[in-house]
């Protein structure tokens, strides 16, 4: 009989309690971690639900005041030239200082930056102070303006009045234009009558007189022949008298006076008194007007510097500018100077401007301004400098002892360097002091000296 195998007790295969203890601990730790994660997730979900419910309730509540964001501030308005002219009318430009001026506009403090040169303006002020301290040769008036021809930026200006009035002399006081009007007459006869600097003309009698008999077309052994260029350079009155009475007459005199800024406003930001000109119907008066031999044609010194700058502008009249920029309290721009309209028709042809430039250079080389601009004189000028100009001189004609003495002209170094125009008016009293052309030389010398030093 066979033997049956002995059945083993199952407990023999069961792990001991000591062996199972580490596994139980790991399982328990895993369960606790899972419970914590589930609890945290539930807390976050419940909190989120409460938050969104509260926010929705607040936004719909009619009793709770709503918080509104402040509306953005509107940009401050850009100021126009009308405000600037009104402001400039209150400023004393007889002794201006370079830098910024402060003014209020609609409750905002504005900073007005001028175009005045920090080097040249103090020098011009010193000249005017010196003239006011003279015992002998102190003028009744002294006015000086310096302007860049390409940009129209006024870089220095000032005036002296022996009676110490507060009038802005360079902008608002008009003086007899004298022979400076020959610039207009010469441009008119070249532009409209096709004359040139070499055109030969005739006159009888003295160079600086103007009698009715000198307007006749005589040709005898006493007749003088002269080119238009030399007549301009030497400021020969009978020649320009005949140009006015015979060539230009009323219509062309009025036309070219208007082109050169008379009887109208020609500045964007300056309150300038317009130049005065009326041709009338009298033939002899046309002669007086064309050569500047009268008290009726009047200009400000600022207008004078514009006439001196004209030949450098290719046939157009430069527009003087004194305001460089205007900024508000936060530094934002409130005004931008206008730019010249390059599409605008030219005032005269470029050929006319070039011819006039040639004649103004002749005035300095061998004409009425030659003495002031001789090479070997104090206040040196840089080599290669081209200077052209026009002088003018006339008495007051009203019993006063004033002698108005003008110079206006340009100085150009070429090679793309900035050219300037200078106008000086001196109203001499009993004693004749330093002439206007000499003061112009000093201003030119100082300007180019500071440019080279810089």
Order of alpha helices (4+ residues) and beta strands (2+ residues): alpha-alpha-beta-beta-alpha-beta-beta-alpha-beta-alpha-beta-beta-alpha-alpha-alpha-alpha-beta-alpha-beta-beta-alpha-beta-beta-beta-alpha
